[in-house]
């Protein structure tokens, strides 16, 4: 029989008697009272998981509450106009999540009569539902014994078992998923998965965790080896792209001209001003320029956007692009649009509409 690596061997000895039981005890005492917990409704669980992807609970909770109020069932969400869904999503970013959310709701209604698939393997077939989300729904709603592995779980397992494999690598993802599954107590998937994720969110936090009060500190490899700040290992190979956006904002009779962005790029389906992109800012070549905004710096996950808004008298332009349409201040308020556009409008509304 092959000898297992020390950290994994260590996990086999203590997985049931120490790690899982300690997580469960900690969770019972420290878990937050969140509206999607202590229920089995797959729609509510799915909605919460999609909203909380790449979003902190404090930021995502108000959006969750708004969505549940507007769309209490999957049928309500499926029948809603996409523009309305995107408008409600505004500020969360990653708008493809909102489009997938809406599209998947329509599939669940049309193909499954509003009843969610009840297994991990079938949930994976839904658009926008990856391994993490499928495992969360399957275990929380249907008690399937499948482990959830998110950023919090990666961090807790990497530190406790002293795993130095890159979590962005194929091997790392495979190894962590296998370990998480091995640690999962049969019949307790919902409690265990939520417990370990909550432990990572509140106790084993990314920066400067208080290890002195951690119930696992006597057996945590990273703590004993003073490597807490080094784990987990995450090698980011994605290059950051710098982009320059020049918005040409045409103004006429207190109306601004916008269009829906349909290109397969960021902010697809949201409303934009006429946009020119280049290696630097592009000033208008025709028309009367009324004023130029300050420079905005907008940070996305893998992109850094510098933007300026050039406000132009539309009547001084011989012909505006055909794809633009005029909107009043009130109409613009109700359009789904990028946060960058909202920031500009908030900063310059009095100058534009008064």
KOLMIDO-449541 format. One line per field, with one value per residue (C-alpha): x, y, z; residue number from 0. Coordinates in nm, 4 decimals, always signed. Example, Ala and Ser with C-alpha at 12.3 -4.5 7.8 and 13.67 -1.06 7.14 Angstrom:
BEGIN
px = +1.2300,+1.3670
py = -0.4500,-0.1060
pz = +0.7800,+0.7140
num = 0,1
***
This chain:
BEGIN
px = +0.0000,+0.1418,+0.2169,-0.0045,+0.1500,+0.1755,-0.0936,-0.3442,-0.2533,-0.3102,-0.6545,-0.7563,-0.6732,-0.8635,-1.1294,-1.4255,-1.3140,-1.1718,-1.2074,-1.5725,-1.6977,-1.5104,-1.6559,-2.0075,-1.9789,-1.8387,-2.1151,-2.3948,-2.2633,-2.1454,-2.3603,-2.5294,-2.9067,-2.9417,-3.2761,-3.1732,-3.0705,-3.2883,-3.5025,-3.5127,-3.6530,-3.4157,-3.5262,-3.4320,-3.1057,-3.0185,-3.1002,-2.8809,-2.5884,-2.5934,-2.6105,-2.3331,-2.0883,-1.7905,-1.9958,-1.9708,-2.2820,-2.3079,-2.3187,-2.5347,-2.8039,-2.9911,-2.9961,-3.1250,-3.4061,-3.4973,-3.5064,-3.7201,-3.9614,-3.9853,-3.9767,-4.0979,-4.1112,-3.9160,-4.2256,-4.2151,-3.8493,-3.8984,-4.1809,-3.9980,-3.8498,-3.4709,-3.4222,-3.6048,-3.3867,-3.0678,-3.1883,-3.2459,-2.8991,-2.7258,-2.4228,-2.3452,-2.1297,-2.0700,-2.3924,-2.3670,-2.4779,-2.8024,-2.8630,-2.7974,-3.0191,-3.3070,-3.2510,-3.2216,-3.5429,-3.7166,-3.5724,-3.6818,-4.0347,-4.0610,-3.8708,-3.9191,-4.2586,-4.0963,-3.9494,-3.5724,-3.3659,-3.2960,-2.9510,-2.6024,-2.5508,-2.8764,-2.8284,-2.4937,-2.6792,-2.8401,-2.6714,-2.4783,-2.4750,-2.1209,-1.9858,-1.9987,-2.3570,-2.4827,-2.3258,-2.4745,-2.8287,-2.8017,-2.6756,-2.8772,-3.2112,-3.1978,-2.9494,-2.7277,-2.3881,-2.1792,-1.9140,-1.9169,-1.5788,-1.5631,-1.2928,-1.3621,-1.3342,-1.0088,-0.8624,-0.9720,-0.8523,-0.5242,-0.4356,-0.5570,-0.3956,-0.0945,-0.1645,+0.0662,-0.0874,-0.1995,-0.5777,-0.6008,-0.4390,-0.6309,-0.4515,-0.5288,-0.8988,-0.9159,-0.7245,-0.9237,-1.2540,-1.1501,-1.0409,-1.3601,-1.5657,-1.3684,-1.4326,-1.8079,-2.0046,-2.2735,-2.6210,-2.4951,-2.3998,-2.6062,-2.4782,-2.1186,-2.0973,-2.2530,-2.0376,-1.7043,-1.7985,-1.9122,-1.5943,-1.3894,-1.6036,-1.5950,-1.3029,-1.0417,-1.0554,-0.8115,-0.6085,-0.5006,-0.7322,-0.7450,-0.5904,-0.5738,-0.9488,-0.9666,-1.0947,-0.8590,-0.5381,-0.3787,-0.3810,-0.3757,-0.0639,-0.0398,-0.0706,+0.1852,+0.4292,+0.3541,+0.2367,-0.1177,-0.0512,+0.1080,-0.1844,-0.3699,-0.1357,-0.3028,-0.1021,-0.2914,-0.1821,-0.4486,-0.3120,-0.4812,-0.6077,-0.5989,-0.8793,-0.9621,-1.3317,-1.4373,-1.8102,-1.9646,-2.2791,-2.5231,-2.7599,-3.0756,-3.3708,-3.2644,-3.2539,-2.9497,-2.8937,-2.8136,-2.8283,-2.8364,-2.4922,-2.5235,-2.1571,-2.0143,-1.8137,-1.8607,-2.2029,-2.3874,-2.7565,-2.6991,-2.7521,-2.4516,-2.3690,-2.1893,-1.8528,-1.5177,-1.2263,-0.8596,-0.5098,-0.6022,-0.9061,-1.0773,-1.2153,-1.5114,-1.4170,-1.7463,-2.0184,-2.0151,-1.8553,-2.0447,-1.8100,-1.5821,-1.6164,-1.3409,-1.1473,-1.3028,-1.1108,-1.3297,-1.1826,-1.3130,-1.1664,-0.9266,-0.9686,-0.8853,-1.0963,-1.0158,-1.3158,-1.4111,-1.7495,-1.7586,-2.0966,-2.1913,-2.4776,-2.6744,-2.8196,-2.4699,-2.4267,-2.5471,-2.6518,-2.6353,-2.5642,-2.8842,-2.8525,-2.8906,-3.2263,-3.3198,-3.4158,-3.5329,-3.3778,-3.6607,-3.6367,-3.2607,-3.3104,-3.5153,-3.2740,-3.0239,-2.6814,-2.3234,-2.2270,-1.9769,-2.2630,-2.4592,-2.1590,-2.1260,-2.4983,-2.4960,-2.1974,-2.3259,-2.7079,-2.7515,-2.5290,-2.7076,-3.0747,-3.1135
py = +0.0000,+0.3367,+0.5817,+0.8910,+1.2399,+1.3586,+1.6277,+1.3918,+1.1125,+1.3610,+1.4361,+1.0688,+1.0343,+1.3400,+1.4038,+1.2652,+1.2983,+1.6502,+1.8597,+1.8007,+1.7939,+2.1167,+2.2876,+2.1722,+2.2927,+2.6288,+2.6702,+2.6076,+2.8886,+3.1405,+3.1056,+3.4178,+3.4367,+3.4638,+3.4423,+3.1550,+2.9301,+2.6801,+2.6197,+2.3718,+2.5876,+2.5305,+2.8553,+3.0703,+2.8803,+2.9094,+3.2812,+3.3440,+3.1454,+3.3263,+3.6670,+3.5824,+3.4541,+3.6925,+3.9124,+3.9568,+3.8787,+4.2386,+4.3641,+4.0852,+4.0680,+4.3857,+4.2561,+3.9186,+4.0871,+4.3015,+4.0009,+3.7921,+4.0834,+4.1390,+3.7708,+3.5482,+3.2418,+3.1148,+3.1798,+3.5503,+3.5731,+3.3820,+3.6121,+3.9365,+4.1531,+4.1165,+4.4935,+4.4903,+4.2068,+4.3852,+4.7094,+4.5326,+4.3739,+4.7072,+4.7539,+4.3852,+4.3555,+4.0406,+4.1035,+3.7696,+3.6206,+3.8186,+3.7209,+3.3541,+3.3808,+3.5093,+3.2601,+2.9646,+3.0636,+3.0510,+2.7046,+2.5746,+2.7001,+2.5868,+2.2562,+2.1487,+2.3072,+2.5241,+2.2283,+2.2350,+1.9265,+1.7496,+1.6024,+1.7479,+1.5937,+1.7331,+2.0764,+2.1028,+2.1035,+2.4390,+2.7441,+2.9488,+2.6645,+2.5374,+2.2728,+2.4960,+2.6172,+2.2710,+2.1237,+2.3996,+2.3484,+1.9674,+1.9544,+2.2419,+2.1725,+1.7992,+1.6677,+1.5053,+1.4040,+1.6286,+1.8694,+2.2400,+2.3934,+2.7734,+3.0257,+2.9920,+2.6133,+2.6298,+2.8593,+2.6534,+2.3229,+2.4650,+2.6119,+2.3316,+2.0515,+2.2574,+2.2041,+2.4042,+2.3115,+2.6074,+2.6299,+2.7737,+2.4646,+2.1660,+1.9406,+2.1730,+2.1887,+1.8108,+1.7449,+1.9936,+1.8632,+1.5068,+1.6044,+1.8035,+1.5038,+1.2709,+1.5014,+1.5165,+1.3296,+1.1167,+1.2559,+1.5925,+1.7593,+2.0760,+2.1515,+2.0566,+2.2554,+2.5668,+2.5284,+2.5164,+2.8054,+3.0144,+2.9256,+3.0600,+3.3724,+3.4665,+3.2911,+3.1748,+3.5013,+3.5868,+3.8499,+3.8503,+3.5850,+3.5678,+3.2235,+3.2575,+3.1885,+2.9280,+2.5892,+2.4175,+2.6029,+2.3125,+2.0935,+2.3491,+2.2880,+2.6468,+2.7904,+2.5503,+2.6221,+2.9976,+2.9847,+3.1164,+3.4267,+3.2185,+2.9811,+2.9070,+2.9264,+3.1046,+3.1826,+3.4343,+3.4131,+3.6471,+3.9742,+4.2992,+4.4868,+4.8685,+5.0315,+5.3944,+5.4783,+5.8072,+5.8577,+6.1093,+6.2213,+6.3953,+6.6376,+6.7917,+6.9491,+6.7895,+6.4474,+6.2234,+5.9745,+5.6142,+5.2649,+4.9084,+4.7485,+4.4232,+4.3418,+4.0296,+4.2332,+4.3744,+4.5234,+4.3379,+4.4240,+4.7487,+5.1011,+5.3119,+5.6465,+5.6513,+5.4951,+5.5284,+5.3200,+5.3732,+5.3908,+5.7225,+5.9478,+6.0506,+6.4046,+6.4919,+6.5929,+6.7705,+6.9488,+7.1977,+7.0535,+7.1749,+7.0323,+6.7401,+6.5311,+6.4469,+6.1261,+5.8136,+5.5021,+5.1914,+4.8606,+4.5230,+4.1811,+4.1664,+4.5140,+4.8692,+5.1300,+5.4984,+5.6965,+6.0510,+6.1862,+6.4510,+6.6266,+6.7578,+6.9743,+6.7294,+7.0109,+7.1007,+6.7546,+6.7087,+6.3468,+6.1346,+5.7598,+5.5722,+5.3331,+5.6124,+5.7077,+6.0028,+5.9440,+6.1809,+6.1911,+5.9792,+5.7248,+5.6954,+5.6348,+5.3239,+5.1844,+4.9093,+5.0680,+5.0230,+5.1735,+5.3906,+5.5579,+5.6048,+5.7673,+6.0199,+6.0995,+6.1440,+6.3774,+6.5931,+6.5681,+6.9300,+7.0495,+6.8391,+6.8507,+7.1984
pz = +0.0000,-0.1024,+0.1771,+0.1583,+0.1767,+0.5398,+0.5139,+0.3526,+0.5966,+0.8761,+0.7348,+0.7354,+1.1057,+1.2213,+0.9549,+1.1526,+1.5128,+1.4949,+1.1820,+1.0926,+1.4523,+1.5343,+1.2272,+1.3177,+1.6782,+1.5693,+1.3108,+1.5609,+1.7790,+1.5201,+1.2074,+1.0768,+1.0507,+0.6727,+0.4874,+0.2583,+0.5465,+0.7308,+0.4241,+0.1381,-0.1431,-0.4391,-0.6072,-0.3077,-0.2587,-0.6292,-0.6287,-0.3247,-0.4649,-0.8015,-0.6327,-0.3858,-0.6478,-0.6299,-0.3948,-0.0178,+0.1871,+0.3123,-0.0468,-0.1853,+0.0848,-0.0231,-0.3821,-0.2667,-0.0750,-0.3770,-0.6089,-0.3729,-0.3310,-0.7067,-0.8082,-0.5217,-0.7487,-1.0462,-1.2589,-1.1682,-1.2634,-1.5879,-1.7000,-1.6138,-1.8943,-1.9148,-1.8923,-1.5596,-1.4278,-1.5363,-1.3789,-1.0471,-1.0776,-1.1420,-0.9184,-0.8645,-1.1771,-1.3815,-1.5721,-1.7511,-1.4191,-1.4388,-1.8012,-1.7193,-1.4105,-1.6220,-1.9041,-1.6681,-1.4909,-1.8289,-1.8966,-1.5569,-1.6229,-1.9861,-1.9652,-1.6037,-1.5253,-1.2601,-1.0686,-1.0167,-1.1032,-0.7746,-0.8378,-0.8729,-1.2185,-1.3568,-1.1998,-1.3798,-1.7117,-1.6339,-1.7883,-1.5353,-1.2834,-1.2288,-0.9943,-0.6869,-0.7395,-0.8349,-0.5205,-0.3040,-0.4366,-0.4318,-0.0734,+0.0794,-0.0910,-0.1571,+0.1043,-0.1586,-0.0195,-0.2421,-0.1124,-0.1898,-0.2760,-0.2942,-0.2067,+0.1641,+0.1503,-0.0473,+0.2172,+0.5191,+0.3731,+0.2411,+0.5798,+0.8029,+0.6027,+0.4867,+0.1146,-0.1111,-0.4475,-0.6624,-0.6275,-0.9803,-1.1321,-1.2609,-1.0122,-0.7248,-0.8044,-0.8384,-0.5139,-0.3067,-0.4358,-0.3540,-0.0015,+0.0597,-0.0476,+0.1811,+0.4780,+0.4151,+0.6855,+0.5226,+0.5738,+0.7023,+0.3750,+0.4214,+0.7716,+0.6913,+0.3667,+0.5170,+0.8252,+0.6463,+0.4168,+0.7135,+0.9000,+0.6089,+0.5821,+0.9508,+1.1234,+0.8716,+0.6771,+0.3946,+0.5799,+0.9461,+1.0900,+1.4699,+1.5064,+1.8860,+1.9121,+1.6359,+1.7574,+1.5127,+1.6006,+1.7875,+1.4756,+1.1918,+0.9832,+0.8561,+1.2067,+1.3536,+1.0695,+1.0718,+0.7099,+0.7496,+0.5398,+0.2599,+0.2086,-0.0064,-0.3046,-0.5936,-0.9049,-1.1160,-1.4775,-1.6143,-1.7494,-1.6519,-1.9575,-1.9644,-2.1659,-2.2509,-2.2930,-2.4487,-2.4122,-2.6502,-2.4696,-2.7026,-2.5279,-2.6742,-2.4927,-2.1619,-2.3235,-2.3655,-2.6459,-2.5518,-2.6981,-2.5695,-2.5784,-2.7756,-2.8397,-2.6781,-2.4276,-2.0802,-2.0020,-2.2765,-2.2604,-2.0663,-2.1957,-2.2951,-2.4472,-2.7815,-2.6987,-2.8717,-2.7488,-2.8297,-2.6872,-2.5283,-2.5000,-2.8247,-2.8360,-3.0627,-3.4178,-3.4839,-3.2922,-3.0067,-2.6956,-2.3882,-2.1255,-2.0446,-1.7300,-1.4892,-1.5542,-1.4050,-1.3039,-1.3071,-1.1896,-1.3057,-1.2263,-1.5193,-1.6653,-1.5683,-1.7433,-1.7694,-1.8904,-1.9837,-2.0883,-2.3624,-2.3523,-2.6960,-2.8184,-3.0354,-3.2456,-3.3618,-3.5160,-3.8748,-3.8190,-3.5048,-3.5295,-3.6149,-3.3207,-3.0628,-2.9105,-2.6857,-2.3210,-2.0487,-1.7029,-1.5607,-1.8422,-1.7972,-1.4256,-1.5091,-1.7697,-1.6826,-1.7155,-1.5951,-1.2608,-1.4470,-1.6362,-1.3124,-1.1443,-1.4261,-1.4200,-1.0437,-1.0641,-1.3492,-1.3355,-1.2290,-1.5115,-1.7733,-1.6816,-1.5258
num = 0,1,2,3,4,5,6,7,8,9,10,11,12,13,14,15,16,17,18,19,20,21,22,23,24,25,26,27,28,29,30,31,32,33,34,35,36,37,38,39,40,41,42,43,44,45,46,47,48,49,50,51,52,53,54,55,56,57,58,59,60,61,62,63,64,65,66,67,68,69,70,71,72,73,74,75,76,77,78,79,80,81,82,83,84,85,86,87,88,89,90,91,92,93,94,95,96,97,98,99,100,101,102,103,104,105,106,107,108,109,110,111,112,113,114,115,116,117,118,119,120,121,122,123,124,125,126,127,128,129,130,131,132,133,134,135,136,137,138,139,140,141,142,143,144,145,146,147,148,149,150,151,152,153,154,155,156,157,158,159,160,161,162,163,164,165,166,167,168,169,170,171,172,173,174,175,176,177,178,179,180,181,182,183,184,185,186,187,188,189,190,191,192,193,194,195,196,197,198,199,200,201,202,203,204,205,206,207,208,209,210,211,212,213,214,215,216,217,218,219,220,221,222,223,224,225,226,227,228,229,230,231,232,233,234,235,236,237,238,239,240,241,242,243,244,245,246,247,248,249,250,251,252,253,254,255,256,257,258,259,260,261,262,263,264,265,266,267,268,269,270,271,272,273,274,275,276,277,278,279,280,281,282,283,284,285,286,287,288,289,290,291,292,293,294,295,296,297,298,299,300,301,302,303,304,305,306,307,308,309,310,311,312,313,314,315,316,317,318,319,320,321,322,323,324,325,326,327,328,329,330,331,332,333,334,335,336,337,338,339,340,341,342,343,344,345,346,347,348,349,350,351,352,353
***
